[in-house]
């Protein structure tokens, strides 16, 4: 469609350019004749029309022109104009020939010698008025237009076919990388998330799209792996207490037992139930955190008051385990924007881990400080420490260091994961430092208000 409109526009544009050129030439010739009439004495009453002197004419060859006076007497006339027998009166010109276009003083009409374009004008010289007509045969020019139109209409279907074929071929080559990208993407499922699509070497939009898809696949693989591992670990952790509860219940029902035996077995079921409840609560906390549905009620919280609240219970626990306990608390309030129950839970996780993995005669120290607009909470112990190659994994869910599993069999490996989420949700950071056999230090930094 665009090519058709372009061809039509070219045709009419070429026609307009040709006609404007012809009209300008006729106007120039008429002006030259008028100038000649004004600057030369014209002999009236001659027996036959004269030819204009060559000095008055700027064009080559026998031009088409004729000049009459006010009475209609012919003064100047070229032989070619005489052969055309162009009427002097415009009305007669229109009726005598089949004219087809008038533009003011211009008239184009059909003649046996071809299409003729005539310009009629008047020249006033003193008291005398002269009628000047100049003409040109425009058939060759219109023949050029006719040839152009014929070639355009003949070649247009061929050009359209070639353009369609070329466009189809080019689009096929251009869309081939996109097609390959689609095929590669469709071939990736939940079982093959480790696969990546091939990206082009060129630095173009397709390469950027391929890199973006690969990055997205990487994030999906990581999330899918975490979910799979989380489900597997949760199933494993829940299997043990449920098995113990079921086995103990089956043993109770086997035969009658003494009151002391019943108490012991029911107590074991209760302990496993409490452990299972705690594990389920931790799992729900992490699940809500992943789904972004765990709501934090942020308000101004004084960490000093929170730490002082935990000191008595921590001191009693230390005495029960024969572990030295110390707390370093500033005199001034340390206020942060936080959720008090979650911050309390974070501290309890640190304190519980510190006592759990510190041997008798060891020490646990709690320190609260304010430094450069940050509230620093640090729990340091002299316990078994963490192997250096495992230190970066302690915040992973269900992960327990190898020496921790040996020293303390009980534990789910979810405490530090929850603590890390709490610190991050409050806009803070959690870092760990440890030396195997010498103890561990957990440091939380929270912005103060």
N, C-alpha and C positions, 0 to 999 in steps of 0.2 A: 504494500500500500504506500509506503513511504517513497519507494522508487517510482511508482506511478505519479504521485504528486510532484516529485522532483522533476520528472520528465515533462509534465504539463507546465510546471513553472518555468523550466528551461525554454520550452517552446514559446510561451507568451513573452518571456523576457527577451528572447532573441528577436521576436517579431517587433516588440516595442523599440528595441535598440535600432533595428534596421529602419523602421519608419521615422524615428527621431532623426537619424542621420540623413535620410532623404529630405525631410522637411527643412533641416538646417542648411543643406546644400541649395535647395530651391530658394530659401530666404536670402542666402548670400548672393545668388545669381540675380534675383530680383532687385536687391539693394545695389548691386553693381550697375545694372541697367538704369535704375533710377538716378544714380549718381552721374552716369554718362549724360542722361537727358538734362540734368540741371546744369551741367558744365559745358555743354556744346549747343550750338545753334542748330535747330532742327529745321530742315527744308520741308515746307508744307506743299501739298498739291503735286507730288511726284506721280508719274504715270504708273510706276510699279513699286512694290515694297522694296526697300533696300536691306542690305545686310549690315549688321553692326560692325564697326571696325574692330579688328583684333585687339587693339589697345584697350577697348572697353570690356573685353571678355577675358576671364581668368581661367576658363576651362578649355580643355583640348577638344578638337573635333567639331563636327557640325551640331551645335546645341539646339535645343527645342525652345524657341521663344518667338513672340510676336508682340508688337506695340501699335496701338491705334490711338487716334486723337479722340476728342470729345464727340465728333460727328460720326465716328466709326470707321473713318478712312484709315487704311493700313499704312503704316510708316515704315516699320521694320518687321521683317519676318524671315525666319530661316527656312530653307527648303524642306528640312525634315518636319518642321511644324506645319508647313503647307500640305505635305503628304498626309499628315494625321487629320487635317481638316477640322481642327479644334474650334468650335463656335466661340465667338467673343463673349456672348451673353451667357451668364452662368445658368440662367433658367433654361435656355435652349440647350446648353451642354447637358443638363440633367435629363431633358426630354429626348434629346437626339440619341444619346447613348445610355446603356444600362449602367448607370453609376451605382456604386455600392457603399461609398463612404464619403461623408462630408465632415470637415473639421474647420469651421470658419471659412477662410478664403481658400482652403485646400479641398480638392475634389479628386477622388480616384474612381476611374470608370473602366469598363471593358472596351477594348478595341481589337480589331482583327490582328493588329501587330503586337498585341499584348496589353497588359494592364498599364494605364498611364496615370501618373500623378501630376495634377495641374495646380499651380498657385496663381491666383488672379489678384492684382493689387493696383492701386491708383497712385499716380505721381503728379503733384502740382508744381508746375514751373511757370511762375508769374501768373498770367491770366489763363494760361493753357493747362488743360488736364489731360493726362495720358493714361491709357489702360495698358498695363503690362501683364503678360501671361508667360510664365516659364513652366516647362514640363520635363518629365523624365519617364522613361519606360522602366517600370519596377518589376516586370515579369521575371527576369533572372533572379532577382532577390527573393521573390516569393517561391520561385522554383527551389531555391536553397532551403527555404522553410519547409516546402513540401517534401524534399528529400530527407530532411532531418526528422520530420514527423513519420515518414514511412520507415526509416531506419529505427526510430524509437519504438514504434508499435511492433515492428518485426522482431527487433532484438530484445524487447522487454520480456517476453515469455522465456527466452533463452537465458537471459540474465537472472530472472527470478528462479528458474530451475537450477542454474549454477550456484546462485546464492543459497538456495535451500539445501542443495547437496553439500556445499561447503560449510554452511552453518551446522548441518547435522554431523558432518565429520568432525568439525572443530568442537562442537558441544560434546561429542562422544569422547574425544581426547581430553577435553577439559573436565568432564564429569567422571572419567575413569577413576581418578584418585578418590573422589567422593564415594563412588560405588565400592571401591575396595575398602574404604573406611567403614562403610555401612556393614559390609560382609564381616569384616574383622570384629566389629563391635557386637554383631549378632551372635558371633561364635563364642562370646564370653558369657558364662553363666556363673551361678553361685559356687559351682565346683571348680571353676577355672578362673577365679578372680586374680590369680597370679600372672595370667597372660597379659601382654600389652600389645596395642596395635602398632603397626609400623608407621612411622612418620616420614614425610618426604625430606629430602636433603635441602630443598629450597626454603629460604626464610620467607614464607608467605602465610596467608591466612589459614591454609589447610594444615600447615605444620603447627601453627599456634593452636588450632582446634584439636589436632592429635595430641599435642602436649597437655592440653587442658583435660581431654578425656582420660589420658593416662594418669594424670594427677588425681582425677576423680576416682579412677579405679583403685589407685593406691589407698585413698582414704576409705573407700568401701571395703577393700580387702582387710585393712587394719581394723575397721569397726566390726566386720564379720568375724574376724579372728578373735577379737576380744569377746564378742558375744558367745561364740562357740566355746572358747576357753572358760568363760565365766559360767556358762551352763554346765560344762563338764566338771569344773571344780566345785560348783555348788552341789551338784548331784553327789560327788564324791564325799564332800564334807557332811552332807545330810545323811548319807547312807550309813555311816558308822553309828551315830547315836540312835537312829531309828532301828537298826539291827540290834543294838544293845537293849533297847526298850522292848522290842518284840521277843527277843530271846529270854529276857528276864521274866516277861509276862508268861511265856510258855512254861518256864521252869516253875513258876508259882502255881500254875494250874495243874501240874503233873500229879501232885499229891498234897495231902495236908501237911502243914509245917507249924513249927512253934511260932509264938508271937514275936520273938526276937528275930527269927529268920524272915518273917513277913516284913517286919520293920526295916530290916537291912535291905531286902530286895526292893521294897517300895521306895526307900530312900535313894537307891541307885537309879530307879526309874525317874524319880523327881529331879535328881541332879542332871541326868541326860536330857530331861525335858527342858530344864532351865537353860542348859547349854544350847539345845536346839532352838529355843525361843530367841536367845541372844543372837544366834547365827542368822535366823530368819529376819530379825529386826535389822541387822547389819546389811543383809542382802536387799531388803526393801529400801533402806536408806540410799544405797548405791544405785538401785534401779530408779528411784525417784530423781536422784541427782542426774543420771544419764538422760532421763526424759524431761529434765528441767521443770519438774513439778514439785521438788522439795523447796518449800517456801521458807525464806529467812525473814524474821521480824527484826529488822535493823533499827537499833536505837542506841543512844549514848550509854555506853557501858564502862564502868570503872573496873579495870582489870585488877587493880590492887585489892578491891573488896572481894573480887572473885577468887583471887589466890588465897587471901586470908581465910575465906570460907572453907577451902580445901586443906589448909594446913593441919588442923587437928586430926582429921581422918588419916592423912598421910603420915603424921607423926606416930599415930597408934599402929598403923600398918608396919612402919619401920621398926618399932619396938618388938612387934610380934615376930618379925623375921630377923631380928638382930642385925639390922642395917642402920647405919648412921644417916640421919636426915637433917638437912639445913635448907632454909628459905631466905633468900635475899630480896627484900621488898622495899621500895622507896617510900619516903615519908609523904610525898605528894601524890595525888590521884593521877592515874594513867588512863585517860579516857579515849575510847575508840568507838567507832560506829559499828556495832555488831549485834549478833543474836546471842544472848547470854546462855541459853541452854546448849547451843552448839559449841560455843567457846568453852564452856565447862566440860563438855564431852571430849573436846580436843585435849584439854589438860589431863583429864582422867586417863585417856589413852596413853599419853606420854608417861604419866606417873606409874600406871599399871605395868607398862612394858619395862620401865626402869627397875621396879622392884622384882618383876618376874624373872629378869635375866641378870640380876646381881646376886652374887653368892653371899653367904654369911660373912659379917665383918666388912662388907663393902660399904659404899656411901652413895647417896642420891642427893642431888642439889637442885633446887628450883630457884631461878633468878628472873626477876622482872625489872626492866629498866626502860627509860625513855631516852632516845638518842636521835637527834636531828629529825624530829617530827615523826619518828617511828617508835612503836611500842614493841619491845623485844621480850619474848617469852622463851626461856631456855631451860630444858631439863637435862641434867648431865648425870651419868652414872659411871660406876667403875666395874661394870659387868663384863660379860664375855666378849662384847664387841661384835663387829660384823666383818666378814672377809672382804678385802678390798674389791675383788672382782664381782661381788654381789651387792655392793652398796647402792648401785644405780637401780637395782630391781626391787628394793624393799617397799616402794610405794605401789608396786603392782598388786593386783587383787589376788588373794590366796597364796601370795609368795611368802615363804618363810626361809630365812637363811639356814644353811645346812647345820651349823652348830646350834641354832635356836631350836630346831626340831629335836636334836639330841638332848639338849639341856632341859627343855620344857615341852613334853609331847603335846599337851593341850594347847589349843589356839587355832584360829581359823585363817590368820594372815590377812584379815580385812581391816584391822584397826588403823594401820598407817595409811591405807587407801582412803578411809573415811577422814582421817586427820588432814591429809593432803587436800581433799576436796573442800573441807571446811575453811582451811587457810586460803585457798584460791578463791572461794566464793566471797570471802571478806576482802578481796583485793590485796591479799598479802602473799608472802612466800614462805615455803617450808624447806629447810635444808638440813642435811644430816652429815655429821662428821663422826668417824669411828676409827678405832685402832683395835685390831684383833687381840683379845685378851686384856685390853686396858680400859674398855668402856666406850660409851656412845653419847653423843650430844645432839639433841633435837632443838632446833632454833626456828621460831616463828617470828616473822616481822609483819606488823600490821600498821596501817596508817592511822595516826592520831587525829583527833578533831579538837 
